[in-house]
Amino acid sequence: MKSYIAALLVTLSLVACASSNKNDTSKSPSQDAAKQTQADAGSAQVAAAEQAQLLQQLKKDSVYFDYREAAVKSEFGEAIKKQAEFMRAHKGDTVTLEGNCDERGSAKYNLALGSRRADAVSRQLQLLGVPKEQIRLISYGKDKPRSACHDESCWKDNRRVDFNHSLNQ
């Protein structure tokens, strides 16, 4: 009986070894799904990094204005176009247009002028296909200067509209 059991165990061992195919390159569905999930996660990280880099570039864009003016100069058309392309591609996101002025003039006057400047950029974005619902306006007047000196070289840096993006993730 012992020899019968021993023979049976040897046979089963050989059958088990013979049935494992070392050349089988097929993977189980769960392995494929796990690898796809890892690839998707990696792609998402790359996309997020690219989007963050693009946002940093877009944040550097500002539209500058002449003294006491709210008309958008043609030289800023490309920057506004780039902003519009991003907003059209990211329909759930919003952009806040932040109107700013130099220190000359009253607080009330500068708040109104900053608002007109932000509105002028908003109209340009809308003409380029950005829905009004994606655009927010705020005026800081002379309260958020970029440059602090008291001459034209600084004042021109302060007469601007900045783009502040809020992502809907």
C-alpha positions in Angstrom: 0.0 0.0 0.0 2.8 2.3 0.9 4.4 1.7 -2.5 1.1 2.5 -4.2 0.8 5.8 -2.4 4.4 6.7 -3.2 3.9 5.9 -6.8 0.7 7.9 -6.9 2.5 10.9 -5.3 5.3 10.7 -7.8 2.9 10.5 -10.7 0.9 13.5 -9.4 4.1 15.4 -9.0 5.2 14.7 -12.6 1.8 15.6 -13.9 1.8 18.9 -12.0 5.3 19.7 -13.3 4.3 18.7 -16.8 1.3 20.9 -16.8 3.1 24.1 -16.0 4.1 25.7 -19.3 7.2 27.8 -18.9 6.7 29.2 -22.4 3.2 30.5 -21.7 3.4 34.3 -22.1 -0.3 34.9 -21.6 -1.2 37.0 -18.6 -4.3 36.8 -16.5 -6.9 39.6 -17.0 -6.2 40.9 -13.5 -2.5 41.3 -14.3 -3.4 43.2 -17.6 -5.9 45.4 -15.7 -3.3 46.2 -13.0 -0.7 47.1 -15.6 -3.3 49.3 -17.5 -4.2 51.0 -14.2 -0.5 51.7 -13.6 -0.1 53.1 -17.1 -3.2 55.2 -16.7 -1.9 56.6 -13.4 1.4 57.4 -15.1 -0.3 59.1 -18.0 -2.5 61.1 -15.6 0.6 62.2 -13.7 2.3 63.3 -16.9 -0.8 65.2 -18.0 -1.2 66.9 -14.6 2.5 67.9 -14.7 2.1 69.3 -18.2 -1.0 71.2 -17.2 0.7 72.6 -14.1 3.6 73.8 -16.3 1.2 75.3 -18.8 -0.7 77.1 -16.0 2.6 78.5 -14.8 3.3 79.9 -18.2 -0.3 81.3 -18.5 -0.1 82.9 -15.1 2.9 84.9 -16.3 0.8 86.5 -19.0 -0.5 90.0 -18.2 -2.2 92.5 -20.5 -0.7 96.0 -20.0 -2.4 99.3 -20.6 -1.5 102.9 -21.3 -2.1 105.6 -18.7 -5.8 106.1 -18.0 -6.7 103.7 -20.7 -8.8 100.5 -20.8 -8.3 99.6 -24.5 -6.5 96.3 -25.1 -3.5 96.9 -27.3 -3.0 94.6 -30.3 0.4 93.5 -29.0 -1.4 91.4 -26.4 -3.6 89.5 -28.9 -1.4 86.4 -28.8 -1.4 86.2 -25.0 -5.2 86.5 -24.9 -5.5 84.0 -27.7 -3.4 81.5 -25.7 -5.5 82.1 -22.6 -8.7 81.5 -24.7 -7.4 78.3 -26.2 -6.7 77.0 -22.7 -10.1 78.0 -21.4 -12.0 76.4 -24.3 -10.1 73.2 -23.7 -10.9 73.2 -20.0 -14.6 74.0 -19.9 -15.1 73.3 -16.2 -12.4 75.8 -15.2 -12.7 79.5 -14.5 -10.4 82.4 -14.9 -10.4 85.5 -12.8 -9.3 88.7 -14.6 -7.6 90.9 -12.1 -7.7 94.6 -13.1 -4.9 96.8 -11.7 -3.8 100.4 -11.9 -0.9 102.6 -11.0 -0.9 104.7 -7.8 -2.1 107.9 -9.5 -5.7 108.9 -9.1 -8.2 108.3 -6.3 -9.0 104.8 -5.0 -12.5 105.1 -6.4 -11.3 106.1 -9.9 -8.6 103.3 -9.9 -11.2 100.6 -8.9 -13.4 101.7 -11.7 -10.5 101.8 -14.2 -9.3 98.4 -13.1 -12.8 97.0 -13.6 -13.0 98.5 -17.1 -9.6 96.9 -18.0 -10.7 93.5 -16.7 -13.9 93.9 -18.7 -12.0 94.7 -21.9 -10.0 91.6 -21.6 -13.1 89.6 -20.8 -14.8 90.8 -24.0 -11.7 89.7 -26.0 -11.8 86.2 -24.5 -15.5 86.0 -25.2 -14.9 87.0 -28.9 -12.5 84.1 -29.0 -15.1 81.6 -27.8 -14.7 81.6 -24.0 -18.2 81.4 -22.4 -18.9 84.3 -20.0 -19.7 81.8 -17.3 -16.0 80.8 -17.2 -14.8 84.4 -16.6 -14.8 86.3 -13.3 -13.8 89.9 -12.9 -12.2 91.8 -10.0 -10.6 95.1 -9.7 -7.8 95.8 -7.2 -7.4 99.4 -8.3 -4.0 100.5 -7.0 -4.0 98.1 -4.1 -1.8 95.3 -5.6 1.2 97.0 -7.3 3.7 94.8 -9.0 6.4 97.5 -8.8 6.8 99.8 -5.8 8.8 102.8 -7.1 7.1 106.1 -8.0 7.9 106.8 -11.6 6.8 105.7 -15.1 9.0 102.6 -15.1 7.0 101.2 -12.2 3.7 102.6 -13.1 3.6 100.9 -16.5 4.1 97.5 -14.7 1.1 98.3 -12.5 -1.4 99.1 -15.2 -2.4 95.6 -16.1 -4.8 92.7 -16.0 -3.6 89.4 -14.6 -5.0 85.9 -15.3 -5.8 83.8 -12.2 -7.0 80.3 -13.2 -9.1 78.1 -10.9 -9.1 74.4 -12.0 -12.2 72.2 -11.6 -10.5 68.9 -10.9 
